Structure formats: structure tokens, C-alpha cells
Amino acid sequence: MDEERRADAPEPQERFSSRKFKFFGSYDHSIDAKGRIIVPNAYRKALGESFTITVSLDDRAVAIYPDEAFETMVDELYALNRRKPAVQKQLDHVAKFSYPGMQADNQGRVLLPVKLRQYVLGDARDVEISGALDHIRIVASTVAQEEDTYYKEHRDEILDEIGNLEE
């Protein structure tokens, strides 16, 4: 069987265009002196014209959500019992570090808001941009390496825990 993709086969990103999960793969990039990052071509169409840049729910990454996916995530948080202090704190935290209505320039560059960039990435210039199914995740390259190493070292435990989850 031919290893190359057929010329008439859809791009990997296009195969998922009608699904909720649109972001796969990872790319190494750099943040420029003005705090901009180039969004990989593979993500641009699925991201749309306007999107939200925010902090990831695990607080370890910058997340870029298409508007619809961001609204879904916020709706899910909001649907939790907001009278619980932890839920309210999480909602406040997400709101504080969320920048809706963001757009890429003609070259596909996105300005990462200074406060969010400093909070999550610190002074890192080299980053990994990766798909996180319904959004894009940006972490410092050193963090990405740590996460990969952790997964390799704990893969069996992680898979075992997943296998024990009840539906």
C-alpha cells in the first residue's frame, strides 16, 4: 500500500471539520519580540475568524478556543453549582484571563495578551503549540518536554486509571 496520502484524500484537519474535535498534532514555534505567535496553517480554518485566548483549565497552558467551543466550556463551568466557592473562583479565574474577539493578522500571527503570556509562559520564547481536540494549547517547550517525559514514565498507571473509570 502506498504510504503517501492520496491526492484526492481530504487533509487530516478537513476530515474532522464537521466534528466537535478539530485540533490535532503539535508544532514548535517561537514568540516574537512583540508577543505574537504564528498559528499553524493546520489550525487556522478550524479556529475561525474570531476566537478567544484564555488560560487552560489546568492552568498550565495558554488556550485558544474557537468562539463556539469557548462558549460551551464556559457554559459547562457555569452550570456547576456557582454557590460553591471553588466553582466561583474557577469562573472568576477563567474570566480574568479570557480575551474574546481576538483575530489573527494576514500572516496568521496572534498577539498573546501580556498578562496571560506572563502568567502562563513567563519569559519563554520557544513554545509548543498543540491540538487539544476542541482548542489549541500553547506551553513553553520545556513544559512540553516535562509533560512528555511524565507521560512516558507513568503511561501504565495512567492507562490503568482510565481503565478503571466508570461511565
N, C-alpha and C positions, 0 to 999 in steps of 0.2 A: 504494500500500500504506500502511496506517495505521502511523504512526511509534510510536504508543503500544503498550505491552505489553498483550496480550490479558488480560482479567480472569481467565480460567481457566489462563493460562500459569504455570508454576512460577516462583518467584522465582529469579534467577540462581544464588544460593547452593544452592537445592534441586536444581537440575539436576545439580550435581556431588556430591550427598550420598553417592552410592554409590562415588565415585571417591576415590582417594588424594589428589588435589589439590582443596582446598576453599576456599582463601583467595585472593581476587582484589580488585583495587581499592585505592584509597588515600584516607585521611581525615586532615584536620588536626585536632589536638586539643591540649589543654594538660594538663600535670601539675599537680595541685592542691598546696596547701601541705603536705599530708600525704604526698605522693609517690604519689598514686593517679592512675590514668588510666581513662577510660571506654572499654571495649571496644565498638567499633561493633556495632550490632544485627546487621549482616550476618555477623559472625563468631561470635556467641555460641553458636548451636546447634552449629556445626561444632567449636567449641572444646571443648564438653562441660562437665560439672560440675567436673571436676578437670583441671588441666593443669600443665605445667612452664614456668617462666620461667627463661631462661638467656641466655647470650651467643651471638650468631650465630657460625657457623664462620669468617666473615671478620673477626670481632672488631670490627665497625663498628656493630652494632645490638643492641638487646635483642630476643630472640626468644621468642615464646610458642608452645609446641607442645601439641597435644592429646597425651595420655599415650601413645597408640599410636605416633604419629609420632616422638615424642621417643625412645621405646624403639628404634624402627627406626634412627634416626640414631645412637644410641649403639652399637647392635649392629654397624652398619656400621663405625664407628670401631674398635670393639673387635676386629673380625675382621681388621683390618690387623695387620701384624707388630708386636706390642707390645714386642718386644725392641729395636726401633729407637727411639732417644731422642726423635725428633721425634713419633712416634706417642704415646709415653707422655706427653710434655709436653702434647700436644693433649688427650689424655684427662684428664689432671690439671686442665688449664685449664677444660675443659667442666664437670668435676665441681665444681670450686671455685665456679663461677658459676652453678650449677644449683639451682633451688628447686622440687622436685616437690611435688605435692599442693596447689597453690595453687587458690584459688577466687575468683570474683567475688562482690561483695555483691549485694543485691537491686536496686541501681541500675546494675548492670553495671560497677562500678568494681573495678579490680585494683590492689593495692598492689605497686609495683615495689620489690623489696628495695634498701635504701640502698646497700650495697656495689656491687651490679650497676649501679644507676642512676648512681652517681658515676663508676664505671669507664667506662661507655659513653657516657652522656649529659652528664656533668659537671653544670653548673648550668642546662642548658637546661630551659625550661618549655614552649616551643612545640615540638611534635613532629609527625611524620608517622607514621601507623600504616598499614601497607600489607600486602596479601596477598603471601605468598612461596610460593604453591602449597600446601605442606604445613604451613606455620606462618605466624604473624603477625610482622611485622618493625616495630620502633619505632626511629626515628632522630630526631635533632634536626632541626628544619625547615631549618636552614642546611646540614646534611649532605645532606638530601634534595635541596635545590636544587643543590648541588655535583654530586651523582650524576647528576641530570637533565641538567645542563649538560655534564658529561663525556660522557654517552651521546650527546647530540646532536652534539658535536664529533667524536666517534670512532665514530659509528654504522657508517660504511662499513668501517672497519678491523675492528670487532667482528664484523660480519656476514661479512666475508671470512674471518676466523679460524674462525668457526663452520662456514662452507662447506668449509674445509679439514680439518676434524676427520674422522678415520676412525672408523667404527663398530666 
